[in-house]
């Protein structure tokens, strides 16, 4: 279940606290301790295209923007 579909039901359940509590217990996304969803870019939070080498923890797009400031040079 995606997070967007998980939150759509809140409007309907606001007035029913018992059902809301049960819904949250069974349908909220799990907290991850390992895996792809745990790691994300420290700048934008994107989990895709993650560069963890040298403990950069940036996505590929943010790496291109910040590479010069980090001291990386492009060799052609």
N, CA, C and O atoms as a DFTB+ gen file, in Angstrom:
304 C
 N C O
     1  1       0.851      -1.175       0.000
     2  2       0.000       0.000       0.000
     3  2       0.896       1.237       0.000
     4  3       1.830       1.341       0.795
     5  1       0.607       2.140      -0.874
     6  2       1.407       3.356      -0.935
     7  2       0.954       4.337       0.138
     8  3      -0.151       4.229       0.670
     9  1       1.804       5.273       0.441
    10  2       1.485       6.231       1.495
    11  2       0.321       7.120       1.082
    12  3      -0.487       7.505       1.928
    13  1       0.219       7.454      -0.202
    14  2      -0.883       8.317      -0.633
    15  2      -2.230       7.621      -0.464
    16  3      -3.193       8.246      -0.019
    17  1      -2.312       6.341      -0.811
    18  2      -3.582       5.636      -0.649
    19  2      -3.866       5.363       0.831
    20  3      -5.023       5.222       1.227
    21  1      -2.836       5.290       1.625
    22  2      -2.985       5.078       3.069
    23  2      -3.632       6.290       3.737
    24  3      -4.416       6.130       4.671
    25  1      -3.319       7.484       3.277
    26  2      -3.848       8.695       3.910
    27  2      -5.200       9.141       3.343
    28  3      -5.840      10.012       3.932
    29  1      -5.647       8.585       2.238
    30  2      -6.919       8.998       1.632
    31  2      -8.117       8.674       2.518
    32  3      -9.130       9.371       2.473
    33  1      -8.007       7.636       3.311
    34  2      -9.125       7.198       4.151
    35  2      -9.318       8.086       5.378
    36  3     -10.356       7.991       6.033
    37  1      -8.369       8.930       5.707
    38  2      -8.448       9.748       6.924
    39  2      -9.688      10.637       6.951
    40  3     -10.275      10.835       8.014
    41  1     -10.097      11.174       5.806
    42  2     -11.273      12.055       5.764
    43  2     -12.519      11.333       6.247
    44  3     -13.324      11.891       6.992
    45  1     -12.668      10.090       5.818
    46  2     -13.855       9.326       6.183
    47  2     -13.820       8.850       7.626
    48  3     -14.868       8.735       8.262
    49  1     -12.645       8.574       8.148
    50  2     -12.527       7.979       9.478
    51  2     -12.344       8.993      10.601
    52  3     -12.272       8.606      11.768
    53  1     -12.269      10.271      10.280
    54  2     -12.036      11.288      11.305
    55  2     -13.091      11.266      12.409
    56  3     -12.773      11.463      13.581
    57  1     -14.335      11.029      12.034
    58  2     -15.424      11.082      13.006
    59  2     -15.647       9.755      13.716
    60  3     -16.543       9.649      14.553
    61  1     -14.847       8.743      13.397
    62  2     -14.983       7.424      14.031
    63  2     -13.635       7.026      14.634
    64  3     -12.866       6.308      13.995
    65  1     -13.336       7.481      15.857
    66  2     -12.007       7.260      16.423
    67  2     -11.648       5.790      16.637
    68  3     -10.478       5.424      16.524
    69  1     -12.621       4.951      16.941
    70  2     -12.342       3.526      17.146
    71  2     -11.880       2.874      15.841
    72  3     -10.910       2.117      15.817
    73  1     -12.596       3.185      14.757
    74  2     -12.232       2.612      13.460
    75  2     -10.925       3.192      12.949
    76  3     -10.145       2.500      12.295
    77  1     -10.684       4.475      13.250
    78  2      -9.430       5.114      12.839
    79  2      -8.245       4.440      13.514
    80  3      -7.219       4.203      12.876
    81  1      -8.378       4.131      14.790
    82  2      -7.306       3.481      15.544
    83  2      -6.992       2.100      14.954
    84  3      -5.828       1.736      14.793
    85  1      -8.031       1.350      14.641
    86  2      -7.856       0.022      14.056
    87  2      -7.244       0.123      12.658
    88  3      -6.383      -0.677      12.292
    89  1      -7.693       1.112      11.882
    90  2      -7.159       1.321      10.535
    91  2      -5.664       1.633      10.587
    92  3      -4.882       1.088       9.808
    93  1      -5.277       2.504      11.500
    94  2      -3.865       2.867      11.622
    95  2      -3.019       1.674      12.042
    96  3      -1.891       1.513      11.575
    97  1      -3.553       0.848      12.912
    98  2      -2.811      -0.320      13.394
    99  2      -2.504      -1.289      12.255
   100  3      -1.396      -1.820      12.174
   101  1      -3.470      -1.520      11.385
   102  2      -3.309      -2.545      10.367
   103  2      -2.825      -2.033       9.011
   104  3      -2.326      -2.829       8.216
   105  1      -2.950      -0.756       8.719
   106  2      -2.659      -0.271       7.373
   107  2      -1.505       0.715       7.261
   108  3      -1.137       1.086       6.147
   109  1      -0.927       1.148       8.358
   110  2       0.180       2.097       8.247
   111  2       1.427       1.385       7.720
   112  3       1.650       0.217       8.039
   113  1       2.236       2.073       6.922
   114  2       3.450       1.450       6.398
   115  2       4.436       1.139       7.521
   116  3       4.554       1.904       8.478
   117  1       5.148       0.006       7.400
   118  2       6.104      -0.408       8.419
   119  2       7.326       0.494       8.427
   120  3       7.716       1.034       7.392
   121  1       7.920       0.652       9.586
   122  2       9.217       1.325       9.680
   123  2      10.269       0.336       9.209
   124  3      10.298      -0.805       9.671
   125  1      11.118       0.753       8.311
   126  2      12.132      -0.125       7.738
   127  2      13.449       0.023       8.488
   128  3      13.834       1.131       8.863
   129  1      14.139      -1.095       8.706
   130  2      15.442      -1.038       9.351
   131  2      16.561      -1.354       8.370
   132  3      17.715      -1.000       8.613
   133  1      16.230      -2.020       7.258
   134  2      17.219      -2.329       6.221
   135  2      16.535      -2.227       4.864
   136  3      15.308      -2.197       4.776
   137  1      17.339      -2.174       3.814
   138  2      16.790      -2.232       2.463
   139  2      16.812      -0.913       1.733
   140  3      17.303       0.101       2.229
   141  1      16.258      -0.963       0.528
   142  2      16.279       0.174      -0.373
   143  2      15.475       1.365       0.158
   144  3      15.877       2.514      -0.026
   145  1      14.354       1.097       0.809
   146  2      13.491       2.169       1.297
   147  2      14.113       2.913       2.479
   148  3      13.714       4.041       2.769
   149  1      15.068       2.312       3.158
   150  2      15.701       2.938       4.325
   151  2      16.674       4.035       3.903
   152  3      16.754       5.083       4.544
   153  1      17.407       3.791       2.833
   154  2      18.413       4.747       2.378
   155  2      17.775       5.791       1.489
   156  3      16.881       5.488       0.699
   157  1      18.232       7.005       1.618
   158  2      17.720       8.071       0.771
   159  2      18.731       9.197       0.682
   160  3      19.679       9.262       1.464
   161  1      18.525      10.061      -0.256
   162  2      19.393      11.219      -0.447
   163  2      19.244      12.164       0.744
   164  3      18.126      12.427       1.188
   165  1      20.358      12.674       1.264
   166  2      20.297      13.588       2.401
   167  2      19.812      14.973       1.989
   168  3      19.396      15.757       2.841
   169  1      19.860      15.285       0.699
   170  2      19.423      16.590       0.214
   171  2      17.929      16.588      -0.121
   172  3      17.172      17.412       0.392
   173  1      17.508      15.654      -0.985
   174  2      16.120      15.664      -1.449
   175  2      15.282      14.512      -0.910
   176  3      14.058      14.547      -1.029
   177  1      15.902      13.496      -0.323
   178  2      15.164      12.384       0.248
   179  2      14.800      11.281      -0.738
   180  3      14.125      10.325      -0.358
   181  1      15.220      11.387      -1.969
   182  2      14.898      10.406      -3.004
   183  2      15.637       9.091      -2.746
   184  3      16.857       9.113      -2.584
   185  1      14.935       7.930      -2.701
   186  2      15.621       6.664      -2.475
   187  2      16.189       6.047      -3.753
   188  3      16.928       5.064      -3.682
   189  1      15.862       6.600      -4.910
   190  2      16.307       6.015      -6.173
   191  2      17.601       6.672      -6.654
   192  3      17.804       7.869      -6.453
   193  1      18.469       5.895      -7.283
   194  2      19.734       6.412      -7.800
   195  2      20.674       6.811      -6.673
   196  3      21.414       7.787      -6.793
   197  1      20.646       6.061      -5.585
   198  2      21.391       6.399      -4.372
   199  2      22.869       6.065      -4.534
   200  3      23.208       4.964      -4.968
   201  1      23.747       6.995      -4.194
   202  2      25.190       6.780      -4.225
   203  2      25.672       6.743      -2.782
   204  3      25.722       7.771      -2.107
   205  1      26.024       5.558      -2.320
   206  2      26.460       5.395      -0.938
   207  2      27.976       5.302      -0.816
   208  3      28.516       5.307       0.290
   209  1      28.656       5.218      -1.948
   210  2      30.105       5.081      -1.923
   211  2      30.745       6.308      -1.276
   212  3      30.297       7.435      -1.485
   213  1      31.786       6.082      -0.499
   214  2      32.473       7.128       0.275
   215  2      31.518       7.807       1.263
   216  3      31.772       8.926       1.709
   217  1      30.416       7.124       1.604
   218  2      29.399       7.644       2.519
   219  2      28.835       8.990       2.061
   220  3      28.601       9.885       2.874
   221  1      28.622       9.120       0.759
   222  2      28.046      10.356       0.212
   223  2      26.566      10.465       0.544
   224  3      26.094      11.534       0.931
   225  1      25.822       9.357       0.395
   226  2      24.384       9.323       0.643
   227  2      23.626      10.409      -0.125
   228  3      22.801      11.129       0.437
   229  1      23.926      10.507      -1.411
   230  2      23.252      11.442      -2.310
   231  2      22.634      10.661      -3.460
   232  3      23.112       9.584      -3.817
   233  1      21.575      11.207      -4.036
   234  2      21.061      10.606      -5.270
   235  2      21.936      11.124      -6.417
   236  3      22.710      12.065      -6.248
   237  1      21.799      10.505      -7.555
   238  2      22.672      10.865      -8.683
   239  2      22.458      12.297      -9.150
   240  3      23.399      12.938      -9.618
   241  1      21.236      12.812      -9.031
   242  2      20.952      14.185      -9.476
   243  2      21.610      15.209      -8.557
   244  3      22.222      16.171      -9.020
   245  1      21.476      14.990      -7.249
   246  2      22.081      15.914      -6.291
   247  2      23.604      15.815      -6.323
   248  3      24.303      16.799      -6.081
   249  1      24.114      14.612      -6.626
   250  2      25.564      14.456      -6.734
   251  2      26.115      15.319      -7.860
   252  3      27.164      15.944      -7.706
   253  1      25.418      15.357      -8.989
   254  2      25.879      16.183     -10.106
   255  2      25.907      17.661      -9.723
   256  3      26.797      18.398     -10.147
   257  1      24.932      18.092      -8.919
   258  2      24.876      19.490      -8.500
   259  2      25.975      19.839      -7.494
   260  3      26.507      20.949      -7.520
   261  1      26.318      18.905      -6.612
   262  2      27.233      19.190      -5.504
   263  2      28.633      18.602      -5.674
   264  3      29.456      18.712      -4.765
   265  1      28.921      17.979      -6.819
   266  2      30.194      17.282      -7.016
   267  2      31.404      18.218      -6.907
   268  3      32.394      17.874      -6.261
   269  1      31.333      19.374      -7.521
   270  2      32.465      20.307      -7.474
   271  2      32.757      20.744      -6.034
   272  3      33.915      20.805      -5.622
   273  1      31.715      21.042      -5.286
   274  2      31.890      21.491      -3.908
   275  2      32.471      20.385      -3.016
   276  3      33.149      20.662      -2.027
   277  1      32.192      19.131      -3.385
   278  2      32.709      18.002      -2.613
   279  2      34.139      17.666      -2.994
   280  3      34.789      16.883      -2.301
   281  1      34.652      18.246      -4.090
   282  2      36.034      18.023      -4.484
   283  2      36.205      17.000      -5.591
   284  3      37.326      16.555      -5.832
   285  1      35.153      16.617      -6.262
   286  2      35.244      15.669      -7.369
   287  2      35.514      16.437      -8.655
   288  3      34.985      17.527      -8.876
   289  1      36.360      15.833      -9.502
   290  2      36.650      16.419     -10.806
   291  2      36.243      15.436     -11.878
   292  3      36.255      14.224     -11.661
   293  1      35.886      15.951     -13.020
   294  2      35.483      15.088     -14.126
   295  2      36.661      14.928     -15.073
   296  3      37.223      15.902     -15.572
   297  1      37.017      13.668     -15.304
   298  2      38.094      13.377     -16.235
   299  2      37.484      12.921     -17.548
   300  3      36.609      12.056     -17.565
   301  1      37.948      13.505     -18.654
   302  2      37.404      13.130     -19.953
   303  2      38.422      12.421     -20.800
   304  3      38.123      12.035     -21.930
